[in-house]
Amino acid sequence: MKKKLLSALLCVAMVSTVLTGCGGAATQEAATDDAAATEETSEEAATEDAAAEETGEVEPEAVTTVGDANGTHMEMWSFVELHNTYYGKMVDMWNAANPDRTIEVTFTTYPYADMHNKLIMSLQTGEGAPDICDVEVGQFPNVVAGVDEWLYPLDDAATDYMPTMVPARMETYMGADGHYYGAPFHVGATVMYYNMAAIEEAGFTQADVDAIKTWDDYTAFGEKYVAAVGQEGKYFTSVDTAGTDWLWLAMAEYGEDWTGGFDGEANVELQSVKNMLNMQVDWLASGVAQVSPDGHVDLEAGFQNILDHNIVSFPKAMWYMSRFINYMPEEKGNWYLAPCPVFEEGQNNSVGIGGTGTVVTQQAADKELAADFLCYAKMSMDGEKMNWEMLGFDVCNTEMWTDESIIHDDNNQYNAFFRNYPYDVLNQIKDGIGKISVVAISPTINEELCNVTLNEILENGTSVDDALAASQEVISLEQ
């Protein structure tokens, strides 16, 4: 048993360093926790940490209880306190709508890695798990490994919502047996972010940006922009050495998937991946792009680079809108959202990235009730409206995408921040949102790409073919 637990914990630790959850907020919080942990250098602290890892006993960051004290009591864990605040509001709404099935929920917020470690251990041992738990998408392969022995399928509870749910996002939290085990928070649809204010200052218009349909168009416009600005240190975009968003987008456009899914073999030597990386190498050579400070745009150096207008475009999931609200509020009114370019007309022009798939465990006191509440909270129109207003996510229930009173509400901070309405863009790409699987080999792929491959290609000048071939050898050893 100890060997199995150690293996699972190592997987959790590895995944947490390379995958982004719920739009990366979890990763940033985890990084903060890790940084704080490094200050505890005493032998006593190290001993306490080792004991916590062995027993799964960790200190929560927050505990709150919400709902009807006379209703069915449930325990729920998350790694983001705002998620639990959201669920708490949904408990009140559920109880008002279901007076014969009321619930009381105790919400516990743990540090990111601690919560996932504790969950894995409780599932392995068959005791101590909560009724409901948030699971970051990169951690999901570890948790769904036990499928219906560990988790309660959500198929029945989700039935009424399925006709309007985004299929690709539901499939992200599907087990190898074909059942749905996680309820999603958002689509995580990737769009292009353009600093229209800076682009206009360089002499271009929104019509010029709207004319960008292919990556050839994007490259040509980038060259014109850089030439028009004519300043050292000013680029059209940046490329990532510590993130794979660009590559996920390329794979989605061609319908490829380097994981091989549940049954196939992992293969990073895909033509889609090569096309994107070769194009990025050309961008670096021509001055259209720089390497992202700190490796990608979702860290402090990335935010500052955007604030300094050193780059004026990049692809990112729609959850990145919250980064502008929280870290770059002075950019209000500058930015414009648009569909991503494609290599060939007719391809998918988006991909879902990041996310939190919330699960019901087989240890739940009333599994059916827990599943019904969870799907109501994360899939119903009541829940999706609360989601958009409170969390700013691109919700998975497309019924909300056409509700004018919501998607064009100028009082909404996200609608008010950008030059165009986010859901207008989401409706444009509705039928072109691809999916890349997150399976057991995903942590290995991401670790290799982010720690080795991308640096070799974009920083050290190794050829795309050679770097990918070398990484494929490493990844193949882990299959």
PyMOL commands that set and color helices and strands:
alter all, ss='L'
color gray80, all
select helices_A, chain A and resi 2-18+22-38+43-55+81-97+112-125+140-150+155-158+162-164+167-172+196-201+206-210+215-229+245-254+271-286+293-295+300-307+318-327+329-331+367-379+381-391+398-402+404-407+413-417+422-428+430-432+442-458+464-477
alter helices_A, ss='H'
color red, helices_A
select strands_A, chain A and resi 62-67+72-78+103-109+132-133+190-195+237-239+289-291+313-317+335-338+350-351+359-360+433-434
alter strands_A, ss='S'
color yellow, strands_A
deselect
rebuild
show_as cartoon
